[in-house]
């Protein structure tokens, strides 16, 4: 994986690369916790709340606060 200097952080291609890498990392960690592939909404919750924050809810999107659940649910429905 290429590594870029911090001065390139605002470059759209570089930031997309780092975001894609971080999302893949989160999905992998979530899959380990869930025992199955993570949904888009679950991945967003881990991104938004952090793994520790989402873990406080047992990695169960139905237990997170309503505002976060609604957004995660919308993401899941958007890709169907």
OpenMM code with the backbone's topology and positions (N, CA, C; nanometers):
from openmm import Vec3, app, unit

residues = "UNK UNK UNK UNK UNK UNK UNK UNK UNK UNK UNK UNK UNK UNK UNK UNK UNK UNK UNK UNK UNK UNK UNK UNK UNK UNK UNK UNK UNK UNK UNK UNK UNK UNK UNK UNK UNK UNK UNK UNK UNK UNK UNK UNK UNK UNK UNK UNK UNK UNK UNK UNK UNK UNK UNK UNK UNK UNK UNK UNK UNK UNK UNK UNK UNK UNK UNK UNK UNK UNK UNK UNK UNK UNK UNK UNK UNK UNK UNK UNK".split()
positions = [
    Vec3(0.0847, -0.1169, 0.0000),
    Vec3(0.0000, 0.0000, 0.0000),
    Vec3(0.0899, 0.1240, 0.0000),
    Vec3(0.0606, 0.2184, -0.0858),
    Vec3(0.1416, 0.3403, -0.0871),
    Vec3(0.1174, 0.4245, 0.0376),
    Vec3(0.2196, 0.4947, 0.0774),
    Vec3(0.2120, 0.5864, 0.1914),
    Vec3(0.2418, 0.7258, 0.1380),
    Vec3(0.1586, 0.8216, 0.1772),
    Vec3(0.1703, 0.9574, 0.1281),
    Vec3(0.2043, 1.0513, 0.2427),
    Vec3(0.2732, 1.1617, 0.2147),
    Vec3(0.3006, 1.2598, 0.3206),
    Vec3(0.1696, 1.3285, 0.3620),
    Vec3(0.1675, 1.3748, 0.4841),
    Vec3(0.0479, 1.4407, 0.5375),
    Vec3(0.0048, 1.5586, 0.4512),
    Vec3(0.0990, 1.6218, 0.3867),
    Vec3(0.0663, 1.7376, 0.3025),
    Vec3(-0.0275, 1.7014, 0.1876),
    Vec3(-0.0404, 1.5724, 0.1569),
    Vec3(-0.1288, 1.5291, 0.0482),
    Vec3(-0.2666, 1.4827, 0.0993),
    Vec3(-0.2927, 1.5027, 0.2268),
    Vec3(-0.4166, 1.4526, 0.2871),
    Vec3(-0.5425, 1.5081, 0.2214),
    Vec3(-0.5354, 1.6283, 0.1649),
    Vec3(-0.6540, 1.6872, 0.1019),
    Vec3(-0.6690, 1.6477, -0.0448),
    Vec3(-0.5735, 1.5755, -0.0983),
    Vec3(-0.5823, 1.5276, -0.2361),
    Vec3(-0.6949, 1.4240, -0.2419),
    Vec3(-0.7952, 1.4427, -0.3273),
    Vec3(-0.9095, 1.3509, -0.3315),
    Vec3(-0.8715, 1.2048, -0.3570),
    Vec3(-0.7751, 1.1806, -0.4429),
    Vec3(-0.7346, 1.0424, -0.4706),
    Vec3(-0.6668, 0.9787, -0.3504),
    Vec3(-0.5837, 1.0548, -0.2822),
    Vec3(-0.5140, 1.0039, -0.1637),
    Vec3(-0.6136, 0.9799, -0.0507),
    Vec3(-0.7016, 1.0739, -0.0267),
    Vec3(-0.7984, 1.0573, 0.0825),
    Vec3(-0.8926, 0.9405, 0.0549),
    Vec3(-0.9307, 0.9216, -0.0714),
    Vec3(-1.0146, 0.8066, -0.1075),
    Vec3(-0.9411, 0.6746, -0.0813),
    Vec3(-0.8137, 0.6719, -0.1142),
    Vec3(-0.7326, 0.5521, -0.0911),
    Vec3(-0.7284, 0.5183, 0.0574),
    Vec3(-0.7014, 0.6180, 0.1411),
    Vec3(-0.6962, 0.5939, 0.2853),
    Vec3(-0.8342, 0.5551, 0.3401),
    Vec3(-0.9384, 0.6190, 0.2938),
    Vec3(-1.0734, 0.5853, 0.3416),
    Vec3(-1.1088, 0.4420, 0.3021),
    Vec3(-1.0792, 0.4038, 0.1784),
    Vec3(-1.1081, 0.2683, 0.1313),
    Vec3(-1.0327, 0.1648, 0.2161),
    Vec3(-0.9067, 0.1945, 0.2471),
    Vec3(-0.8258, 0.1040, 0.3286),
    Vec3(-0.8838, 0.0911, 0.4697),
    Vec3(-0.9219, 0.2036, 0.5279),
    Vec3(-0.9768, 0.2015, 0.6642),
    Vec3(-1.1111, 0.1280, 0.6672),
    Vec3(-1.1957, 0.1507, 0.5684),
    Vec3(-1.3248, 0.0808, 0.5636),
    Vec3(-1.3047, -0.0698, 0.5485),
    Vec3(-1.2096, -0.1104, 0.4669),
    Vec3(-1.1812, -0.2533, 0.4505),
    Vec3(-1.1327, -0.3124, 0.5832),
    Vec3(-1.0496, -0.2375, 0.6539),
    Vec3(-1.0016, -0.2815, 0.7851),
    Vec3(-1.1186, -0.2980, 0.8828),
    Vec3(-1.2060, -0.1986, 0.8868),
    Vec3(-1.3218, -0.2062, 0.9767),
    Vec3(-1.4117, -0.3243, 0.9411),
    Vec3(-1.4377, -0.3438, 0.8121),
    Vec3(-1.5238, -0.4560, 0.7699),
    Vec3(-1.4625, -0.5896, 0.8111),
    Vec3(-1.3311, -0.6009, 0.8000),
    Vec3(-1.2637, -0.7236, 0.8424),
    Vec3(-1.2771, -0.7475, 0.9916),
    Vec3(-1.2563, -0.6434, 1.0699),
    Vec3(-1.2702, -0.6574, 1.2161),
    Vec3(-1.4140, -0.6872, 1.2544),
    Vec3(-1.5090, -0.6235, 1.1874),
    Vec3(-1.6497, -0.6507, 1.2166),
    Vec3(-1.6864, -0.7939, 1.1809),
    Vec3(-1.6374, -0.8420, 1.0680),
    Vec3(-1.6664, -0.9799, 1.0273),
    Vec3(-1.6182, -1.0784, 1.1336),
    Vec3(-1.5029, -1.0504, 1.1929),
    Vec3(-1.4534, -1.1354, 1.3017),
    Vec3(-1.5487, -1.1324, 1.4205),
    Vec3(-1.5973, -1.0160, 1.4558),
    Vec3(-1.6881, -1.0020, 1.5700),
    Vec3(-1.8246, -1.0639, 1.5422),
    Vec3(-1.8742, -1.0460, 1.4199),
    Vec3(-2.0093, -1.0892, 1.3861),
    Vec3(-2.0164, -1.2347, 1.3403),
    Vec3(-1.9054, -1.2867, 1.2923),
    Vec3(-1.9053, -1.4222, 1.2381),
    Vec3(-1.9678, -1.4297, 1.0997),
    Vec3(-1.9750, -1.3161, 1.0320),
    Vec3(-2.0325, -1.3058, 0.8975),
    Vec3(-1.9887, -1.1723, 0.8399),
    Vec3(-2.0063, -1.1524, 0.7076),
    Vec3(-1.9713, -1.0216, 0.6512),
    Vec3(-2.0582, -0.9102, 0.7108),
    Vec3(-1.9978, -0.7960, 0.7323),
    Vec3(-2.0700, -0.6804, 0.7876),
    Vec3(-2.1496, -0.6113, 0.6773),
    Vec3(-2.2660, -0.5631, 0.7137),
    Vec3(-2.3467, -0.4849, 0.6193),
    Vec3(-2.2872, -0.3448, 0.6070),
    Vec3(-2.3357, -0.2715, 0.5091),
    Vec3(-2.2916, -0.1341, 0.4912),
    Vec3(-2.3255, -0.0500, 0.6150),
    Vec3(-2.4468, -0.0682, 0.6673),
    Vec3(-2.4880, 0.0067, 0.7862),
    Vec3(-2.4025, -0.0255, 0.9077),
    Vec3(-2.3694, -0.1511, 0.9257),
    Vec3(-2.2834, -0.1903, 1.0378),
    Vec3(-2.1437, -0.1309, 1.0217),
    Vec3(-2.0937, -0.1315, 0.8998),
    Vec3(-1.9625, -0.0732, 0.8737),
    Vec3(-1.9649, 0.0764, 0.9022),
    Vec3(-2.0728, 0.1429, 0.8615),
    Vec3(-2.0855, 0.2859, 0.8896),
    Vec3(-2.0878, 0.3115, 1.0403),
    Vec3(-2.1576, 0.2283, 1.1154),
    Vec3(-2.1617, 0.2460, 1.2609),
    Vec3(-2.0227, 0.2340, 1.3218),
    Vec3(-1.9443, 0.1366, 1.2745),
    Vec3(-1.8074, 0.1214, 1.3253),
    Vec3(-1.7223, 0.2418, 1.2865),
    Vec3(-1.7455, 0.2956, 1.1676),
    Vec3(-1.6731, 0.4164, 1.1222),
    Vec3(-1.7145, 0.5356, 1.2085),
    Vec3(-1.8443, 0.5520, 1.2282),
    Vec3(-1.8973, 0.6685, 1.2975),
    Vec3(-1.8725, 0.6631, 1.4473),
    Vec3(-1.8926, 0.5471, 1.5077),
    Vec3(-1.8828, 0.5330, 1.6527),
    Vec3(-1.7468, 0.4807, 1.6980),
    Vec3(-1.6708, 0.4267, 1.6048),
    Vec3(-1.5474, 0.3576, 1.6400),
    Vec3(-1.5794, 0.2152, 1.6807),
    Vec3(-1.4829, 0.1277, 1.6698),
    Vec3(-1.5066, -0.0123, 1.7061),
    Vec3(-1.5428, -0.0257, 1.8540),
    Vec3(-1.4752, 0.0479, 1.9372),
    Vec3(-1.5038, 0.0398, 2.0814),
    Vec3(-1.6442, 0.0913, 2.1107),
    Vec3(-1.6811, 0.2042, 2.0493),
    Vec3(-1.8142, 0.2606, 2.0718),
    Vec3(-1.9242, 0.1686, 2.0236),
    Vec3(-1.9081, 0.1146, 1.9039),
    Vec3(-2.0084, 0.0218, 1.8513),
    Vec3(-2.0090, -0.1074, 1.9330),
    Vec3(-1.8917, -0.1484, 1.9786),
    Vec3(-1.8813, -0.2690, 2.0612),
    Vec3(-1.9572, -0.2581, 2.1921),
    Vec3(-1.9728, -0.1371, 2.2418),
    Vec3(-2.0497, -0.1180, 2.3672),
    Vec3(-2.1953, -0.1626, 2.3505),
    Vec3(-2.2394, -0.1705, 2.2262),
    Vec3(-2.3758, -0.2145, 2.1961),
    Vec3(-2.3764, -0.3578, 2.1450),
    Vec3(-2.2666, -0.4296, 2.1690),
    Vec3(-2.2577, -0.5693, 2.1280),
    Vec3(-2.2530, -0.5865, 1.9768),
    Vec3(-2.2117, -0.4836, 1.9043),
    Vec3(-2.2098, -0.4845, 1.7574),
    Vec3(-2.3476, -0.5191, 1.7014),
    Vec3(-2.4490, -0.4721, 1.7704),
    Vec3(-2.5879, -0.4955, 1.7299),
    Vec3(-2.6493, -0.3609, 1.6931),
    Vec3(-2.6737, -0.3399, 1.5646),
    Vec3(-2.7222, -0.2085, 1.5217),
    Vec3(-2.8599, -0.1751, 1.5773),
    Vec3(-2.9338, -0.2751, 1.6207),
    Vec3(-3.0665, -0.2504, 1.6767),
    Vec3(-3.0598, -0.1944, 1.8189),
    Vec3(-2.9415, -0.1971, 1.8795),
    Vec3(-2.9255, -0.1467, 2.0156),
    Vec3(-2.8634, -0.0070, 2.0221),
    Vec3(-2.8157, 0.0442, 1.9094),
    Vec3(-2.7522, 0.1765, 1.9102),
    Vec3(-2.8606, 0.2845, 1.9238),
    Vec3(-2.8224, 0.4084, 1.9576),
    Vec3(-2.9219, 0.5161, 1.9663),
    Vec3(-3.0012, 0.5297, 1.8359),
    Vec3(-3.1257, 0.5718, 1.8500),
    Vec3(-3.2179, 0.5775, 1.7361),
    Vec3(-3.1640, 0.6558, 1.6166),
    Vec3(-3.1010, 0.7707, 1.6411),
    Vec3(-3.0526, 0.8504, 1.5277),
    Vec3(-2.9479, 0.7745, 1.4469),
    Vec3(-2.8632, 0.7001, 1.5129),
    Vec3(-2.7611, 0.6225, 1.4425),
    Vec3(-2.8242, 0.5006, 1.3747),
    Vec3(-2.9187, 0.4360, 1.4411),
    Vec3(-2.9853, 0.3213, 1.3799),
    Vec3(-3.0549, 0.3617, 1.2502),
    Vec3(-3.1246, 0.4744, 1.2536),
    Vec3(-3.1980, 0.5193, 1.1344),
    Vec3(-3.1022, 0.5395, 1.0173),
    Vec3(-2.9891, 0.6028, 1.0415),
    Vec3(-2.8913, 0.6260, 0.9337),
    Vec3(-2.8333, 0.4948, 0.8829),
    Vec3(-2.7990, 0.4042, 0.9737),
    Vec3(-2.7433, 0.2747, 0.9322),
    Vec3(-2.8468, 0.1941, 0.8551),
    Vec3(-2.9706, 0.1977, 0.8991),
    Vec3(-3.0785, 0.1260, 0.8320),
    Vec3(-3.0995, 0.1817, 0.6902),
    Vec3(-3.0949, 0.3134, 0.6761),
    Vec3(-3.1092, 0.3759, 0.5444),
    Vec3(-2.9971, 0.3321, 0.4509),
    Vec3(-2.8762, 0.3244, 0.5034),
    Vec3(-2.7643, 0.2786, 0.4203),
    Vec3(-2.7863, 0.1350, 0.3735),
    Vec3(-2.8312, 0.0493, 0.4639),
    Vec3(-2.8569, -0.0901, 0.4255),
    Vec3(-2.9637, -0.0972, 0.3164),
    Vec3(-3.0670, -0.0163, 0.3275),
    Vec3(-3.1749, -0.0185, 0.2293),
    Vec3(-3.1344, 0.0459, 0.0976),
    Vec3(-3.0388, 0.1361, 0.1002),
    Vec3(-2.9958, 0.2059, -0.0206),
    Vec3(-2.9238, 0.1141, -0.1184),
    Vec3(-2.8666, 0.0073, -0.0708),
    Vec3(-2.7874, -0.0811, -0.1574),
    Vec3(-2.8621, -0.2077, -0.1976),
    Vec3(-2.9869, -0.2182, -0.1622),
    Vec3(-3.0630, -0.3386, -0.1981),
    Vec3(-3.1065, -0.3347, -0.3420),
] * unit.nanometer
topology = app.Topology()
chain = topology.addChain("A")
for resn in residues:
    res = topology.addResidue(resn, chain)
    for name in ("N", "CA", "C"):
        topology.addAtom(name, app.Element.getBySymbol(name[0]), res)
